[in-house]
Amino acid sequence: MSVIALKEGYRGEIRDRVENYRGRQLLFVGWEDHLMFCAPHCIPVEAATPFRALIDEMLPGMYASHPDWRKVDLRAAEWFKSGQPFTPDFDASIGENGLGHKAVIRFRTPGLNGIGGSCS
């Protein structure tokens, strides 16, 4: 993300560069319509991590506290990358799915609309 300085002389080191994460990159993951999680989770992952590992191992650890989670089928979820529909290749890596440093993905689980059916 770029910075637009309002005054002359604003200088700063960018500290969230991919080089600072020891071979990992940041990936933001959000679950649509579930405001128990108010913002996407930010996780450090290697680009070579299989997408399947994200859905089978990482996401359950992030979202299992939600009562809807036990009903989720992530293979049937609607996926979005930077707000656009996205069909992930579960057998490809995160990098091969086009997810770079600080990428944002979100998923929607039709029929599961949050606690009490309200996402507003």
Residue pairs with C-beta under 8 A, 6 or more apart in sequence:
1 102
3 10
3 12
16 26
16 102
18 25
18 26
18 101
21 44
21 101
23 46
24 44
24 45
24 46
25 44
25 45
25 46
25 47
25 100
25 101
25 102
25 103
26 42
26 43
26 44
26 101
26 102
27 42
27 43
27 44
27 45
27 54
27 94
27 99
27 102
27 103
27 105
28 40
28 41
28 42
28 102
28 103
28 104
28 105
29 40
29 41
29 43
29 54
29 58
29 59
29 62
29 105
29 106
29 107
30 37
30 39
30 40
30 41
30 104
30 105
30 106
30 107
31 37
31 63
31 66
31 106
31 107
31 108
31 109
32 78
32 80
32 106
32 107
32 108
32 109
32 119
33 108
33 109
33 112
33 113
33 114
33 119
34 63
34 66
34 68
34 112
34 114
34 115
34 119
35 114
35 119
36 65
36 66
36 114
36 115
37 62
37 63
37 66
40 104
40 106
41 62
43 58
43 62
45 54
45 58
45 94
46 94
47 93
47 94
47 95
47 99
47 100
48 93
48 94
48 95
49 93
49 94
50 90
50 91
50 92
50 93
50 94
51 88
51 89
51 90
51 91
51 92
51 93
51 94
51 97
52 90
52 91
54 94
55 74
55 75
55 90
59 74
60 69
63 69
63 72
66 115
67 115
68 109
68 112
68 114
68 115
71 109
71 112
72 109
72 112
73 109
74 107
74 109
75 90
76 109
76 110
77 107
77 108
77 109
77 110
78 85
78 107
78 108
78 109
78 110
79 85
79 86
79 87
79 88
79 105
79 106
79 107
80 86
80 105
80 106
80 107
80 108
81 98
81 99
81 103
81 104
81 105
82 103
82 104
83 104
86 105
88 97
88 105
89 96
89 97
99 105
113 119
